[in-house]
Amino acid sequence: MCDSINYPFISIILHVDGIGLSESNNQSLWILSCSIVELPPAVRTRRQNNLILSMWTAKEQPIIELWLNSCFHQLANLKLR
């Protein structure tokens, strides 16, 4: 597949994780990050090599489709630049 692509190409693995910020107001922080597949596994899994793509903070879980669609749209725009 990569042989037919005429522009720089990287593959990413997406990670979504949430953490409670406060018990008193149920506020939580959700982070969308990624790892670059083309890096060797020993390097790819280091925390400093993960890229933060987006963060969501609210009193409830994010609407995943809305949040991820927005992130993917922005990534697609980066690809076109």
C-alpha positions in Angstrom: 0.0 0.0 0.0 2.7 2.5 0.9 4.5 1.9 -2.4 1.6 3.7 -4.3 1.7 6.8 -2.1 3.5 9.8 -3.6 3.8 11.9 -0.4 5.3 11.4 3.1 3.3 8.9 5.0 3.1 7.9 8.6 0.8 5.5 10.4 -0.5 6.2 13.9 -2.0 4.2 16.7 -4.6 6.2 18.6 -5.0 6.1 22.4 -8.0 7.5 24.3 -7.9 7.8 28.1 -9.9 9.7 30.7 -9.1 10.6 34.3 -11.2 12.2 37.0 -10.0 15.6 38.0 -12.1 16.2 41.1 -14.5 14.0 43.1 -16.4 17.0 44.3 -17.6 18.2 40.8 -17.2 15.1 38.7 -14.9 17.0 36.3 -12.9 14.7 34.0 -10.1 15.1 31.4 -10.0 13.0 28.3 -6.9 12.8 26.1 -6.5 11.6 22.5 -2.9 10.8 21.8 -1.1 8.7 19.2 2.1 6.7 18.7 3.9 6.6 15.4 4.0 3.0 14.0 7.1 3.6 11.9 9.2 4.1 15.1 10.8 0.9 16.5 8.6 -0.5 19.3 11.1 0.3 22.1 11.1 3.9 21.0 7.4 4.1 20.1 6.2 3.2 23.6 8.2 5.9 25.4 6.0 8.5 26.9 8.0 11.4 25.4 7.3 10.0 21.9 3.5 10.0 22.2 1.8 13.0 20.6 -1.2 14.7 22.2 -3.8 15.3 19.5 -6.7 16.6 21.5 -8.0 17.1 25.0 -11.6 17.3 26.3 -12.7 18.4 29.7 -16.2 18.2 31.0 -18.5 16.8 33.7 -19.4 13.9 31.5 -17.7 11.6 28.9 -17.2 13.2 25.5 -19.5 12.3 22.6 -16.9 10.1 20.9 -18.2 10.5 17.4 -18.3 14.3 17.6 -14.9 14.6 19.3 -13.0 12.1 17.0 -14.6 13.4 13.8 -13.4 16.9 14.7 -9.9 15.6 15.4 -9.8 13.5 12.2 -11.0 16.5 10.1 -8.1 18.6 11.5 -5.6 15.8 10.8 -6.9 15.5 7.2 -6.4 19.3 6.9 -2.8 18.9 8.0 -2.2 16.3 5.4 -3.3 18.6 2.7 -0.9 21.4 3.6 
